[in-house]
């Protein structure tokens, strides 16, 4: 047995003894449970396997790689959103939330052990190339993706700016696999775009929740409000895969003066509640939030907060249903865990894990005739992900002036081609009329 291997085994045994010591101290008034003894036995089995691989495997193996592989397997067995990250992967994640990265711009997950597109990032090379929610990635540069981990797939898809990656996907509406050759580019993290659909109705699109999302949204909304009295705002969260929990809370708080935004409960039923704080700027105009099956996580927190507080009307189709919270835990060697540590609940106390948020007005997106895409068939939701947690029921543009000619053209195209936006706008235009109608004697 090599000196390096002996040290690894010694460290594992030492950790086991430390754990045993802690349990012993805690069990002064109770006996050690059988399950705990079984854990020690399994650790012994693990060291046996590690020793056999080290001594007898046909090729010499890197002990660190073996240990990390074991950790990955352990964490991967928990749920689709927990994962182990090496030091390099953790550093990449930190870049994603604060700066930018190079790649093609897609959010992916596992469905029946197949890499599946949850949502392409708006304006990204993937979006421009035509990748869609629900596309199943079966090859990356001719390398089969069966049994490939999410981290492995991300490593293969990312790369230097200007280089190409080829993805082979299966789409329900296509008779045979489709090949996409996509040029990698910088994926900017500015996630907010705002402009006017009419002189009195604003539109705000959030593509994901990053470190500056709430700040950018506040600035964009203030530009829309400047010098005019808005009759309504459309907040578009469709195909928004989520992001930072803190940003979803701050975005919700922009439109709420009182009430609960979200409650978070861990395995011990310890609850932490975030509540709204009164803003210096009163926003009394009606809001319609657009959602679909690609709206997940932080998007669902915002939609649920505004819906339950009667602040907004939710329009579209049922959301993805990711009601779990992931904590990033940095480890001693610079690696990290992305670990599911809690569930979140809407203000009414509803967990949307694997069930999603149902819109107040259900209306499916109807693509323009030339696009002919069937959103309903392509959507993949939390409940489709292997190992999902069950419900526990008993380059983006900088914001510009709203009257910019390019924004006027974009607004016109959006209203013409997007039936959900068009319907939401019509509701806001007639809001005053409906609000004055008296019901009953």
DRENBABA-222090 format. One record per residue (C-alpha): chain; residue in one letter; x, y, z. Coordinates in pm, 1 decimal, decimal comma. Layout:
BEGIN
+--------+---------+----------+----------+----------+
| cadena | residuo |       xx |       yy |       zz |
+--------+---------+----------+----------+----------+
|      A |       A |        X |        Y |        Z |
...
+--------+---------+----------+----------+----------+
This chain:
BEGIN
+--------+---------+----------+----------+----------+
| cadena | residuo |       xx |       yy |       zz |
+--------+---------+----------+----------+----------+
|      A |       X |      0,0 |      0,0 |      0,0 |
|      A |       X |    147,0 |    335,8 |   -100,0 |
|      A |       X |    218,6 |    606,1 |    154,1 |
|      A |       X |    -31,3 |    836,4 |    -20,8 |
|      A |       X |   -304,0 |    573,9 |     -4,2 |
|      A |       X |   -229,9 |    498,7 |    361,5 |
|      A |       X |   -275,9 |    865,5 |    440,1 |
|      A |       X |   -613,8 |    872,7 |    262,4 |
|      A |       X |   -734,9 |    564,3 |    448,1 |
|      A |       X |   -603,9 |    705,5 |    776,1 |
|      A |       X |   -791,5 |   1031,6 |    713,5 |
|      A |       X |  -1113,6 |    843,8 |    641,7 |
|      A |       X |  -1078,0 |    632,5 |    956,4 |
|      A |       X |   -993,4 |    943,8 |   1159,6 |
|      A |       X |  -1306,3 |   1117,7 |   1031,1 |
|      A |       X |  -1507,1 |    807,9 |   1119,9 |
|      A |       X |  -1367,2 |    810,8 |   1473,0 |
|      A |       X |  -1439,8 |   1179,1 |   1511,1 |
|      A |       X |  -1796,6 |   1123,2 |   1398,7 |
|      A |       X |  -1818,2 |    829,8 |   1637,4 |
|      A |       X |  -1688,4 |   1047,4 |   1920,8 |
|      A |       X |  -1947,6 |   1312,0 |   1857,4 |
|      A |       X |  -2224,1 |   1054,8 |   1847,0 |
|      A |       X |  -2095,8 |    898,0 |   2164,1 |
|      A |       X |  -2101,4 |   1230,6 |   2347,5 |
|      A |       X |  -2450,6 |   1300,5 |   2218,7 |
|      A |       X |  -2569,4 |    956,1 |   2321,5 |
|      A |       X |  -2486,7 |    968,1 |   2690,7 |
|      A |       X |  -2856,1 |    927,7 |   2764,3 |
|      A |       X |  -2937,1 |    693,8 |   2476,1 |
|      A |       X |  -2785,7 |    402,7 |   2291,4 |
|      A |       X |  -2624,6 |    423,9 |   1947,8 |
|      A |       X |  -2878,3 |    343,4 |   1679,9 |
|      A |       X |  -2834,8 |     42,6 |   1453,6 |
|      A |       X |  -2834,6 |    272,0 |   1151,7 |
|      A |       X |  -2529,8 |    452,4 |   1286,5 |
|      A |       X |  -2341,1 |    126,5 |   1332,7 |
|      A |       X |  -2433,9 |     39,2 |    976,7 |
|      A |       X |  -2279,2 |    367,9 |    859,6 |
|      A |       X |  -1946,4 |    272,6 |   1017,0 |
|      A |       X |  -1962,6 |    -66,5 |    847,6 |
|      A |       X |  -2021,8 |     97,7 |    511,8 |
|      A |       X |  -1723,9 |    327,9 |    563,6 |
|      A |       X |  -1513,6 |     18,6 |    628,0 |
|      A |       X |  -1642,7 |   -134,1 |    304,0 |
|      A |       X |  -1555,7 |    186,8 |    122,1 |
|      A |       X |  -1195,3 |    174,6 |    247,5 |
|      A |       X |  -1174,4 |   -191,1 |    143,4 |
|      A |       X |  -1287,7 |   -108,8 |   -209,1 |
|      A |       X |  -1049,6 |    184,7 |   -228,1 |
|      A |       X |   -761,4 |    -38,2 |   -115,6 |
|      A |       X |   -846,1 |   -306,4 |   -372,7 |
|      A |       X |   -857,7 |    -52,8 |   -655,3 |
|      A |       X |   -530,8 |    101,0 |   -538,9 |
|      A |       X |   -353,0 |   -235,3 |   -512,2 |
|      A |       X |   -502,9 |   -448,4 |   -786,5 |
|      A |       X |   -674,1 |   -243,4 |  -1059,7 |
|      A |       X |   -517,4 |   -310,0 |  -1399,1 |
|      A |       X |   -392,9 |     49,7 |  -1428,7 |
|      A |       X |   -256,9 |    289,1 |  -1167,1 |
|      A |       X |   -526,5 |    530,8 |  -1051,6 |
|      A |       X |   -516,7 |    881,6 |   -908,7 |
|      A |       X |   -638,9 |    851,3 |   -548,9 |
|      A |       X |   -782,2 |   1204,9 |   -547,3 |
|      A |       X |   -978,3 |   1129,8 |   -862,1 |
|      A |       X |  -1118,6 |    812,2 |   -703,4 |
|      A |       X |  -1227,0 |    994,9 |   -388,8 |
|      A |       X |  -1387,3 |   1278,6 |   -586,7 |
|      A |       X |  -1566,6 |   1024,6 |   -804,2 |
|      A |       X |  -1708,8 |    858,7 |   -494,6 |
|      A |       X |  -1821,8 |   1194,3 |   -357,8 |
|      A |       X |  -1984,3 |   1285,1 |   -690,5 |
|      A |       X |  -2174,4 |    959,0 |   -693,7 |
|      A |       X |  -2294,4 |   1007,8 |   -337,0 |
|      A |       X |  -2420,6 |   1361,6 |   -396,2 |
|      A |       X |  -2567,1 |   1278,1 |   -736,8 |
|      A |       X |  -2782,0 |   1008,8 |   -573,8 |
|      A |       X |  -2964,7 |   1272,0 |   -364,7 |
|      A |       X |  -3156,8 |   1476,4 |   -622,2 |
|      A |       X |  -3103,2 |   1637,9 |   -965,4 |
|      A |       X |  -2995,6 |   1973,8 |   -820,3 |
|      A |       X |  -2727,4 |   1868,6 |   -570,6 |
|      A |       X |  -2373,1 |   1827,4 |   -701,1 |
|      A |       X |  -2006,2 |   1821,3 |   -606,2 |
|      A |       X |  -1778,1 |   2082,7 |   -762,4 |
|      A |       X |  -1402,3 |   2075,9 |   -790,2 |
|      A |       X |  -1212,0 |   2390,5 |   -702,5 |
|      A |       X |  -1210,8 |   2491,7 |  -1068,8 |
|      A |       X |  -1583,6 |   2426,9 |  -1112,7 |
|      A |       X |  -1662,6 |   2627,4 |   -800,0 |
|      A |       X |  -1458,4 |   2920,7 |   -930,5 |
|      A |       X |  -1649,7 |   2903,2 |  -1259,8 |
|      A |       X |  -1979,4 |   2917,7 |  -1070,7 |
|      A |       X |  -1868,2 |   3229,9 |   -887,6 |
|      A |       X |  -1784,2 |   3390,5 |  -1221,8 |
|      A |       X |  -2130,6 |   3306,3 |  -1354,8 |
|      A |       X |  -2307,5 |   3496,4 |  -1078,5 |
|      A |       X |  -2082,1 |   3803,9 |  -1091,5 |
|      A |       X |  -1935,7 |   3845,5 |  -1438,3 |
|      A |       X |  -1967,9 |   3648,1 |  -1759,3 |
|      A |       X |  -1849,9 |   3320,8 |  -1907,9 |
|      A |       X |  -1791,1 |   3162,1 |  -2245,2 |
|      A |       X |  -2026,1 |   2898,7 |  -2376,9 |
|      A |       X |  -2350,7 |   2866,5 |  -2570,7 |
|      A |       X |  -2598,0 |   2973,2 |  -2299,4 |
|      A |       X |  -2831,0 |   2691,4 |  -2195,7 |
|      A |       X |  -2971,1 |   2564,4 |  -1865,7 |
|      A |       X |  -2969,9 |   2183,4 |  -1865,4 |
|      A |       X |  -3105,9 |   1913,0 |  -1638,0 |
|      A |       X |  -3151,1 |   1535,5 |  -1630,7 |
|      A |       X |  -3469,7 |   1368,7 |  -1746,7 |
|      A |       X |  -3466,1 |    988,8 |  -1740,5 |
|      A |       X |  -3085,0 |   1008,3 |  -1734,2 |
|      A |       X |  -3087,5 |   1210,7 |  -2056,7 |
|      A |       X |  -2942,3 |   1561,6 |  -2071,0 |
|      A |       X |  -3235,2 |   1789,7 |  -2141,0 |
|      A |       X |  -3257,7 |   2159,7 |  -2217,3 |
|      A |       X |  -3454,5 |   2330,9 |  -1940,4 |
|      A |       X |  -3422,2 |   2669,6 |  -2107,1 |
|      A |       X |  -3189,3 |   2848,4 |  -2350,4 |
|      A |       X |  -3066,9 |   3182,1 |  -2216,4 |
|      A |       X |  -3229,1 |   3467,9 |  -2402,2 |
|      A |       X |  -3005,9 |   3618,6 |  -2671,3 |
|      A |       X |  -2744,0 |   3343,8 |  -2633,5 |
|      A |       X |  -2586,0 |   3146,7 |  -2920,9 |
|      A |       X |  -2801,2 |   2847,0 |  -2819,5 |
|      A |       X |  -3119,1 |   3052,6 |  -2840,3 |
|      A |       X |  -3021,7 |   3202,7 |  -3175,7 |
|      A |       X |  -2931,3 |   2859,2 |  -3313,6 |
|      A |       X |  -3280,1 |   2731,4 |  -3232,1 |
|      A |       X |  -3233,4 |   2506,3 |  -2928,3 |
|      A |       X |  -3561,1 |   2475,5 |  -2740,0 |
|      A |       X |  -3694,2 |   2382,3 |  -2399,1 |
|      A |       X |  -3733,7 |   2004,3 |  -2390,0 |
|      A |       X |  -3464,8 |   1918,9 |  -2646,2 |
|      A |       X |  -3280,9 |   1603,1 |  -2536,2 |
|      A |       X |  -2905,1 |   1621,2 |  -2591,4 |
|      A |       X |  -2782,1 |   1274,3 |  -2691,4 |
|      A |       X |  -2436,0 |   1371,0 |  -2817,4 |
|      A |       X |  -2180,6 |   1646,0 |  -2759,8 |
|      A |       X |  -1922,6 |   1654,2 |  -3038,2 |
|      A |       X |  -2017,2 |   1292,6 |  -3124,9 |
|      A |       X |  -1959,3 |   1184,2 |  -2762,4 |
|      A |       X |  -2269,6 |   1002,5 |  -2626,9 |
|      A |       X |  -2419,6 |   1167,2 |  -2319,7 |
|      A |       X |  -2575,8 |    857,9 |  -2164,3 |
|      A |       X |  -2466,0 |    836,4 |  -1799,8 |
|      A |       X |  -2283,2 |   1169,3 |  -1836,6 |
|      A |       X |  -2307,4 |   1396,1 |  -1531,0 |
|      A |       X |  -2423,6 |   1755,7 |  -1554,9 |
|      A |       X |  -2078,5 |   1883,1 |  -1462,5 |
|      A |       X |  -1916,4 |   1670,2 |  -1732,1 |
|      A |       X |  -2162,1 |   1798,8 |  -1990,0 |
|      A |       X |  -2103,8 |   2160,6 |  -1889,0 |
|      A |       X |  -1728,6 |   2114,7 |  -1926,0 |
|      A |       X |  -1771,1 |   1979,2 |  -2278,7 |
|      A |       X |  -2018,9 |   2246,1 |  -2387,4 |
|      A |       X |  -1818,4 |   2540,3 |  -2256,7 |
|      A |       X |  -1500,3 |   2656,9 |  -2425,0 |
|      A |       X |  -1309,0 |   2949,5 |  -2567,3 |
|      A |       X |  -1489,2 |   3226,7 |  -2751,3 |
|      A |       X |  -1510,9 |   3160,1 |  -3124,4 |
|      A |       X |  -1475,4 |   2782,2 |  -3099,7 |
|      A |       X |  -1758,2 |   2552,8 |  -3205,1 |
|      A |       X |  -1945,5 |   2270,5 |  -3035,0 |
|      A |       X |  -2183,4 |   2028,6 |  -3203,6 |
|      A |       X |  -2490,8 |   1908,4 |  -3017,2 |
|      A |       X |  -2715,4 |   1627,9 |  -3139,1 |
|      A |       X |  -3064,9 |   1652,5 |  -2996,8 |
|      A |       X |  -3390,6 |   1461,9 |  -3008,9 |
|      A |       X |  -3705,1 |   1671,7 |  -3037,2 |
|      A |       X |  -4054,5 |   1529,1 |  -3004,3 |
|      A |       X |  -4176,9 |   1716,0 |  -3309,5 |
|      A |       X |  -3885,7 |   1597,4 |  -3526,9 |
|      A |       X |  -3871,0 |   1256,1 |  -3693,4 |
|      A |       X |  -3494,1 |   1219,1 |  -3655,6 |
|      A |       X |  -3213,4 |   1370,0 |  -3443,0 |
|      A |       X |  -3112,2 |   1727,6 |  -3518,7 |
|      A |       X |  -2751,3 |   1848,6 |  -3526,2 |
|      A |       X |  -2666,8 |   2200,1 |  -3407,3 |
|      A |       X |  -2320,2 |   2342,8 |  -3463,1 |
|      A |       X |  -2295,9 |   2643,5 |  -3232,0 |
|      A |       X |  -2016,9 |   2897,4 |  -3198,3 |
|      A |       X |  -1929,5 |   2972,9 |  -2837,8 |
|      A |       X |  -1941,8 |   3332,2 |  -2726,0 |
|      A |       X |  -1939,4 |   3541,0 |  -2412,5 |
|      A |       X |  -2259,5 |   3490,3 |  -2216,9 |
|      A |       X |  -2330,7 |   3823,1 |  -2048,3 |
|      A |       X |  -2511,5 |   3819,7 |  -1719,8 |
|      A |       X |  -2716,8 |   4135,3 |  -1750,5 |
|      A |       X |  -3061,3 |   3987,2 |  -1732,2 |
|      A |       X |  -3312,5 |   4272,4 |  -1756,9 |
|      A |       X |  -3467,4 |   4449,6 |  -2051,9 |
|      A |       X |  -3743,5 |   4712,5 |  -2023,4 |
|      A |       X |  -3938,1 |   4919,6 |  -2273,5 |
|      A |       X |  -4288,5 |   5052,8 |  -2343,3 |
|      A |       X |  -4546,6 |   4854,1 |  -2539,4 |
|      A |       X |  -4773,5 |   5159,3 |  -2553,6 |
|      A |       X |  -4725,9 |   5507,2 |  -2408,4 |
|      A |       X |  -4890,2 |   5383,0 |  -2085,3 |
|      A |       X |  -4806,8 |   5011,7 |  -2060,9 |
|      A |       X |  -4459,3 |   4893,8 |  -1969,7 |
|      A |       X |  -4283,5 |   4564,8 |  -2037,5 |
|      A |       X |  -4001,7 |   4415,6 |  -1826,7 |
|      A |       X |  -3824,0 |   4096,5 |  -1923,6 |
|      A |       X |  -3606,5 |   3906,3 |  -1672,7 |
|      A |       X |  -3411,9 |   3624,5 |  -1838,9 |
|      A |       X |  -3242,7 |   3497,2 |  -1518,5 |
|      A |       X |  -3167,5 |   3611,5 |  -1162,8 |
|      A |       X |  -2808,0 |   3728,2 |  -1127,0 |
|      A |       X |  -2628,5 |   3951,4 |   -879,7 |
|      A |       X |  -2750,5 |   4280,2 |  -1033,9 |
|      A |       X |  -3098,5 |   4177,8 |  -1148,0 |
|      A |       X |  -3302,9 |   4370,6 |   -889,2 |
|      A |       X |  -3088,1 |   4681,0 |   -929,6 |
|      A |       X |  -3120,7 |   4671,3 |  -1309,7 |
|      A |       X |  -3495,3 |   4607,8 |  -1289,6 |
|      A |       X |  -3549,0 |   4897,3 |  -1048,2 |
|      A |       X |  -3358,3 |   5128,1 |  -1282,0 |
|      A |       X |  -3551,1 |   5007,0 |  -1586,2 |
|      A |       X |  -3891,6 |   5039,5 |  -1419,6 |
|      A |       X |  -3807,9 |   5389,8 |  -1297,2 |
|      A |       X |  -3725,5 |   5485,2 |  -1656,8 |
|      A |       X |  -4066,2 |   5353,6 |  -1765,7 |
|      A |       X |  -4240,0 |   5551,2 |  -1490,6 |
|      A |       X |  -4051,5 |   5876,5 |  -1552,1 |
|      A |       X |  -4279,9 |   6153,8 |  -1671,5 |
|      A |       X |  -4584,5 |   5935,9 |  -1719,7 |
|      A |       X |  -4855,5 |   5752,2 |  -1530,3 |
|      A |       X |  -4835,4 |   5384,9 |  -1616,2 |
|      A |       X |  -5162,1 |   5198,6 |  -1658,6 |
|      A |       X |  -4990,9 |   4865,1 |  -1614,7 |
|      A |       X |  -4675,2 |   4655,5 |  -1634,7 |
|      A |       X |  -4610,3 |   4316,4 |  -1794,0 |
|      A |       X |  -4338,1 |   4123,0 |  -1608,2 |
|      A |       X |  -4211,5 |   3845,4 |  -1836,2 |
|      A |       X |  -4057,5 |   3547,9 |  -1653,5 |
|      A |       X |  -4109,5 |   3289,1 |  -1927,6 |
|      A |       X |  -3819,9 |   3047,4 |  -1981,6 |
|      A |       X |  -3640,1 |   3203,2 |  -1685,4 |
|      A |       X |  -3458,1 |   2911,9 |  -1515,6 |
|      A |       X |  -3402,7 |   3102,8 |  -1189,6 |
|      A |       X |  -3080,4 |   3196,8 |  -1013,5 |
|      A |       X |  -3007,2 |   3375,0 |   -687,8 |
|      A |       X |  -3272,7 |   3347,5 |   -416,4 |
|      A |       X |  -3178,0 |   3689,4 |   -276,4 |
|      A |       X |  -3254,4 |   3853,7 |   -609,9 |
|      A |       X |  -3598,8 |   3695,5 |   -637,9 |
|      A |       X |  -3679,0 |   3839,5 |   -293,9 |
|      A |       X |  -3557,3 |   4187,7 |   -391,0 |
|      A |       X |  -3747,4 |   4179,0 |   -722,0 |
|      A |       X |  -4069,1 |   4083,1 |   -540,0 |
|      A |       X |  -4008,3 |   4360,9 |   -286,9 |
|      A |       X |  -4002,5 |   4620,6 |   -567,4 |
|      A |       X |  -4376,4 |   4568,9 |   -612,6 |
|      A |       X |  -4486,9 |   4482,0 |   -258,2 |
|      A |       X |  -4522,6 |   4714,6 |     41,1 |
|      A |       X |  -4636,5 |   4453,4 |    292,9 |
|      A |       X |  -4683,2 |   4080,0 |    325,0 |
|      A |       X |  -4476,3 |   3766,1 |    309,6 |
|      A |       X |  -4255,7 |   3707,5 |      6,5 |
|      A |       X |  -4134,5 |   3354,7 |     74,4 |
|      A |       X |  -4088,3 |   3111,3 |    361,8 |
|      A |       X |  -3801,4 |   2862,8 |    374,9 |
|      A |       X |  -3806,5 |   2543,7 |    583,5 |
|      A |       X |  -3516,7 |   2304,6 |    636,3 |
|      A |       X |  -3532,2 |   1935,3 |    733,3 |
|      A |       X |  -3579,7 |   2030,3 |   1099,9 |
|      A |       X |  -3883,7 |   2240,9 |   1010,5 |
|      A |       X |  -3694,6 |   2556,6 |   1110,8 |
|      A |       X |  -3863,4 |   2834,4 |    917,8 |
|      A |       X |  -3717,1 |   3158,8 |    790,2 |
|      A |       X |  -3959,8 |   3410,9 |    644,0 |
|      A |       X |  -3883,2 |   3703,6 |    415,5 |
|      A |       X |  -4131,0 |   3991,8 |    428,1 |
|      A |       X |  -4183,9 |   4294,8 |    207,6 |
|      A |       X |  -4063,2 |   4640,1 |    306,7 |
|      A |       X |  -4241,9 |   4957,2 |    207,4 |
|      A |       X |  -4070,6 |   5131,5 |    -82,9 |
|      A |       X |  -4034,5 |   5505,5 |   -112,2 |
|      A |       X |  -4196,0 |   5478,5 |   -454,8 |
|      A |       X |  -4561,5 |   5372,5 |   -460,9 |
|      A |       X |  -4656,2 |   5150,8 |   -752,5 |
|      A |       X |  -5031,4 |   5110,6 |   -766,4 |
|      A |       X |  -5066,8 |   5012,9 |  -1130,9 |
|      A |       X |  -5176,1 |   4654,2 |  -1212,5 |
|      A |       X |  -4915,8 |   4393,4 |  -1301,7 |
|      A |       X |  -4945,7 |   4082,6 |  -1516,9 |
|      A |       X |  -4672,4 |   3819,8 |  -1480,5 |
|      A |       X |  -4607,6 |   3587,3 |  -1775,5 |
|      A |       X |  -4489,6 |   3233,7 |  -1692,8 |
|      A |       X |  -4453,2 |   2896,0 |  -1861,3 |
|      A |       X |  -4295,4 |   2554,9 |  -1807,2 |
|      A |       X |  -3949,5 |   2706,8 |  -1839,3 |
|      A |       X |  -4011,2 |   2941,8 |  -1544,0 |
|      A |       X |  -3834,3 |   2781,8 |  -1249,6 |
|      A |       X |  -3697,2 |   2840,2 |   -901,0 |
|      A |       X |  -3646,2 |   3215,4 |   -841,5 |
|      A |       X |  -3905,0 |   3289,8 |  -1111,5 |
|      A |       X |  -4160,5 |   3087,0 |   -921,3 |
|      A |       X |  -4080,4 |   3268,3 |   -597,3 |
|      A |       X |  -4160,2 |   3602,1 |   -762,9 |
|      A |       X |  -4474,6 |   3471,3 |   -932,1 |
|      A |       X |  -4596,3 |   3306,2 |   -611,7 |
|      A |       X |  -4527,3 |   3613,6 |   -398,5 |
|      A |       X |  -4712,9 |   3850,9 |   -629,7 |
|      A |       X |  -4998,4 |   3605,3 |   -683,9 |
|      A |       X |  -5060,7 |   3521,7 |   -317,6 |
|      A |       X |  -5039,4 |   3887,7 |   -213,7 |
|      A |       X |  -5299,0 |   3975,5 |   -478,9 |
|      A |       X |  -5050,0 |   4213,8 |   -636,7 |
|      A |       X |  -5037,0 |   4059,9 |   -983,2 |
|      A |       X |  -5232,3 |   3838,4 |  -1216,7 |
|      A |       X |  -5038,3 |   3535,0 |  -1342,1 |
|      A |       X |  -5088,2 |   3447,9 |  -1708,6 |
|      A |       X |  -4950,7 |   3163,3 |  -1919,3 |
|      A |       X |  -4897,6 |   2795,0 |  -1842,9 |
|      A |       X |  -4797,7 |   2600,6 |  -1529,9 |
|      A |       X |  -4442,3 |   2665,3 |  -1413,1 |
|      A |       X |  -4156,5 |   2414,5 |  -1382,5 |
|      A |       X |  -4207,3 |   2328,3 |  -1015,6 |
|      A |       X |  -3865,4 |   2364,6 |   -854,9 |
|      A |       X |  -3940,3 |   2448,0 |   -493,5 |
|      A |       X |  -3608,3 |   2353,3 |   -337,4 |
|      A |       X |  -3322,3 |   2570,9 |   -214,4 |
|      A |       X |  -2959,1 |   2491,4 |   -293,9 |
|      A |       X |  -2681,8 |   2612,0 |    -64,3 |
|      A |       X |  -2325,4 |   2648,5 |   -189,5 |
|      A |       X |  -2091,4 |   2506,5 |     76,5 |
|      A |       X |  -1721,4 |   2570,3 |     23,4 |
|      A |       X |  -1496,9 |   2285,6 |    141,0 |
|      A |       X |  -1149,6 |   2297,6 |    295,6 |
|      A |       X |   -960,6 |   2218,6 |    -26,5 |
|      A |       X |  -1139,7 |   2484,3 |   -233,3 |
|      A |       X |  -1397,7 |   2245,6 |   -377,7 |
|      A |       X |  -1765,8 |   2289,6 |   -293,3 |
|      A |       X |  -2105,0 |   2126,9 |   -258,9 |
|      A |       X |  -2422,4 |   2251,5 |   -416,6 |
|      A |       X |  -2657,3 |   2090,8 |   -165,9 |
|      A |       X |  -3035,1 |   2099,4 |   -145,6 |
|      A |       X |  -3096,4 |   2219,2 |    208,9 |
|      A |       X |  -3455,6 |   2341,2 |    223,7 |
|      A |       X |  -3789,6 |   2385,4 |     53,2 |
|      A |       X |  -3945,6 |   2722,3 |     -8,3 |
|      A |       X |  -4313,2 |   2807,0 |     32,2 |
|      A |       X |  -4530,1 |   3077,5 |   -118,4 |
|      A |       X |  -4697,7 |   3329,0 |    117,3 |
|      A |       X |  -5009,5 |   3109,4 |    137,1 |
|      A |       X |  -4792,9 |   2822,9 |    266,9 |
|      A |       X |  -4794,6 |   2623,5 |    -55,5 |
|      A |       X |  -4492,3 |   2419,4 |   -160,2 |
|      A |       X |  -4468,6 |   2416,9 |   -538,4 |
|      A |       X |  -4203,1 |   2141,1 |   -547,6 |
|      A |       X |  -4283,1 |   1917,7 |   -847,8 |
|      A |       X |  -4629,5 |   2076,6 |   -879,8 |
|      A |       X |  -4553,4 |   2427,4 |  -1005,9 |
|      A |       X |  -4753,3 |   2748,3 |   -988,5 |
|      A |       X |  -5082,5 |   2748,1 |  -1174,2 |
|      A |       X |  -5161,6 |   3070,2 |  -1362,0 |
|      A |       X |  -5476,2 |   3269,9 |  -1288,4 |
|      A |       X |  -5540,2 |   3280,1 |  -1661,9 |
|      A |       X |  -5416,1 |   2976,4 |  -1851,9 |
|      A |       X |  -5328,0 |   3051,5 |  -2209,3 |
|      A |       X |  -5069,8 |   2864,5 |  -2412,6 |
|      A |       X |  -4817,4 |   3033,6 |  -2633,9 |
|      A |       X |  -4910,6 |   3009,0 |  -3000,0 |
|      A |       X |  -4602,3 |   3049,0 |  -3218,8 |
|      A |       X |  -4626,0 |   3254,4 |  -3536,5 |
|      A |       X |  -4710,9 |   3029,0 |  -3834,6 |
|      A |       X |  -4358,8 |   3044,0 |  -3975,7 |
|      A |       X |  -4208,6 |   2907,0 |  -3653,2 |
|      A |       X |  -4458,2 |   2629,4 |  -3589,3 |
|      A |       X |  -4325,4 |   2519,8 |  -3251,1 |
|      A |       X |  -4539,4 |   2325,1 |  -3005,6 |
|      A |       X |  -4446,5 |   2451,3 |  -2659,6 |
|      A |       X |  -4668,8 |   2205,1 |  -2478,8 |
|      A |       X |  -4488,2 |   1903,2 |  -2620,6 |
|      A |       X |  -4143,3 |   2038,9 |  -2548,8 |
|      A |       X |  -4170,0 |   2138,2 |  -2186,1 |
|      A |       X |  -3980,6 |   1947,2 |  -1919,0 |
|      A |       X |  -4075,0 |   2014,0 |  -1559,3 |
|      A |       X |  -3928,7 |   1936,1 |  -1215,5 |
|      A |       X |  -4150,8 |   1629,9 |  -1176,4 |
|      A |       X |  -3986,4 |   1478,1 |  -1486,8 |
|      A |       X |  -3634,5 |   1494,0 |  -1339,9 |
|      A |       X |  -3495,8 |   1168,1 |  -1210,3 |
|      A |       X |  -3474,6 |   1167,7 |   -830,3 |
|      A |       X |  -3666,0 |   1492,6 |   -785,0 |
|      A |       X |  -3771,9 |   1582,9 |   -431,9 |
|      A |       X |  -4140,0 |   1509,5 |   -380,2 |
|      A |       X |  -4387,8 |   1764,5 |   -256,0 |
|      A |       X |  -4425,0 |   1734,8 |    121,6 |
|      A |       X |  -4799,0 |   1804,1 |    135,4 |
|      A |       X |  -4986,0 |   1616,3 |    413,4 |
|      A |       X |  -2548,2 |   3921,9 |  -2500,1 |
|      A |       X |  -2826,4 |   4117,3 |  -2345,8 |
|      A |       X |  -2887,7 |   4482,9 |  -2427,5 |
|      A |       X |  -2824,6 |   4764,9 |  -2183,0 |
|      A |       X |  -3146,2 |   4942,9 |  -2083,4 |
|      A |       X |  -3210,5 |   5238,2 |  -2313,4 |
|      A |       X |  -3456,7 |   5523,7 |  -2317,0 |
|      A |       X |  -3814,4 |   5395,5 |  -2357,2 |
|      A |       X |  -3877,4 |   5616,3 |  -2663,0 |
|      A |       X |  -3581,9 |   5474,6 |  -2853,8 |
|      A |       X |  -3680,6 |   5386,8 |  -3212,5 |
|      A |       X |  -3536,0 |   5035,6 |  -3184,0 |
|      A |       X |  -3739,8 |   4966,4 |  -2875,2 |
|      A |       X |  -4054,7 |   5090,0 |  -3049,0 |
|      A |       X |  -3990,0 |   4844,7 |  -3330,5 |
|      A |       X |  -3921,2 |   4562,4 |  -3084,3 |
|      A |       X |  -4241,5 |   4641,1 |  -2893,4 |
|      A |       X |  -4444,7 |   4631,4 |  -3214,3 |
|      A |       X |  -4297,1 |   4297,7 |  -3320,2 |
|      A |       X |  -4349,9 |   4150,8 |  -2973,8 |
|      A |       X |  -4717,4 |   4244,3 |  -2966,6 |
|      A |       X |  -4770,5 |   4118,1 |  -3321,6 |
|      A |       X |  -4596,6 |   3781,6 |  -3279,4 |
|      A |       X |  -4651,3 |   3692,8 |  -2912,1 |
|      A |       X |  -5012,4 |   3605,5 |  -2829,6 |
|      A |       X |  -4949,5 |   3593,9 |  -2453,6 |
|      A |       X |  -4797,4 |   3943,1 |  -2447,2 |
|      A |       X |  -5076,1 |   4069,1 |  -2670,8 |
|      A |       X |  -5346,9 |   3923,2 |  -2444,9 |
|      A |       X |  -5181,6 |   4063,6 |  -2131,8 |
|      A |       X |  -5163,6 |   4408,3 |  -2292,9 |
|      A |       X |  -5531,4 |   4394,1 |  -2386,8 |
|      A |       X |  -5621,7 |   4302,2 |  -2028,3 |
|      A |       X |  -5428,5 |   4599,4 |  -1893,0 |
|      A |       X |  -5585,9 |   4833,9 |  -2146,5 |
|      A |       X |  -5933,9 |   4730,1 |  -2028,5 |
|      A |       X |  -5842,3 |   4702,8 |  -1658,6 |
|      A |       X |  -6006,2 |   5031,3 |  -1558,4 |
|      A |       X |  -6330,6 |   4931,0 |  -1725,6 |
|      A |       X |  -6350,0 |   4591,8 |  -1555,5 |
|      A |       X |  -6253,5 |   4730,8 |  -1214,6 |
|      A |       X |  -6553,9 |   4965,1 |  -1220,3 |
|      A |       X |  -6808,3 |   4696,0 |  -1300,0 |
|      A |       X |  -7035,5 |   4625,4 |  -1002,5 |
|      A |       X |  -7130,3 |   4264,7 |   -937,8 |
|      A |       X |  -7456,6 |   4173,1 |   -765,7 |
|      A |       X |  -7725,0 |   4400,3 |   -619,2 |
+--------+---------+----------+----------+----------+
